[in-house]
C-alpha cells in the first residue's frame, strides 16, 4: 500500500487540554505510519513523488515482494542463487 503526497500533509497539534474530537489534521505522520492502515496484511510505504521522499524504500519493498513471488513460482531458483 503506497501513501503518496506526504509533502502536502499538514499536522496541526492540539492543545493538551483540548477535549474536542480529533480530526485527520490532528494525527501526526508517525501516528499514521503506526496505524491500522500501515499494519494491514500488505506493506505500507509513505512517499512524496514530488520530493522523491522514500522512493528507495518503495523500490526495496517492491523488489522484495517480487522476489518472494518469484521464489513461490520457481522454488528451485533460490537454490540456483547459491
C-alpha positions in Angstrom: 0.0 0.0 0.0 1.5 3.3 -1.1 0.5 6.6 0.6 1.6 9.4 -1.6 1.5 13.2 -1.1 3.2 13.2 2.3 4.7 16.6 1.2 1.2 18.0 1.2 0.3 16.6 4.7 -0.2 19.2 7.4 -0.1 18.3 11.0 -2.0 20.5 13.5 -1.0 19.8 17.1 -3.9 20.0 19.6 -3.5 21.7 22.9 -3.2 19.1 25.7 -6.4 20.3 27.4 -8.4 20.3 24.2 -11.1 17.7 24.6 -12.8 18.2 21.2 -12.7 15.2 18.9 -9.6 14.8 16.9 -9.6 15.4 13.1 -7.4 13.9 10.4 -5.1 17.0 10.7 -4.5 16.1 14.4 -2.8 12.8 13.6 0.9 13.0 13.0 2.6 11.2 10.1 4.3 9.0 12.6 1.0 8.0 14.1 -0.3 7.2 10.6 2.7 5.1 9.9 1.9 3.0 13.0 -1.9 2.9 12.5 -4.0 0.0 11.3 -3.6 1.2 7.7 0.1 0.6 7.8 -0.3 -2.7 9.7 -2.6 -4.3 7.2 -1.6 -7.5 5.6 0.3 -5.5 2.9 3.4 -3.5 3.4 2.9 0.3 3.5 5.2 3.0 2.3 4.6 6.7 2.8 6.1 8.6 -0.1 6.3 12.0 -1.8 6.8 11.5 -5.5 7.1 15.3 -5.9 10.0 15.5 -3.4 11.4 12.0 -4.1 11.0 11.0 -0.5 11.1 7.3 0.5 11.3 6.2 -3.2 14.2 4.0 -2.4 12.2 2.4 0.4 9.3 1.8 -2.0 11.6 0.2 -4.6 13.2 -2.0 -2.0 9.8 -3.2 -0.7 8.6 -3.8 -4.3 11.7 -5.8 -5.1 11.3 -7.9 -2.0 7.7 -8.7 -2.9 8.7 -9.6 -6.5 11.5 -11.9 -5.2 9.1 -13.6 -2.8 6.6 -14.2 -5.6 9.3 -15.4 -7.9 10.5 -18.0 -5.4 7.0 -19.2 -4.8 6.5 -19.8 -8.5 10.1 -21.1 -9.1 11.2 -22.7 -5.8 14.4 -24.1 -7.3 15.5 -20.6 -8.3 16.5 -19.8 -4.7 18.9 -22.8 -4.8 20.3 -21.7 -8.1 21.3 -18.3 -6.5 23.7 -20.1 -4.1 
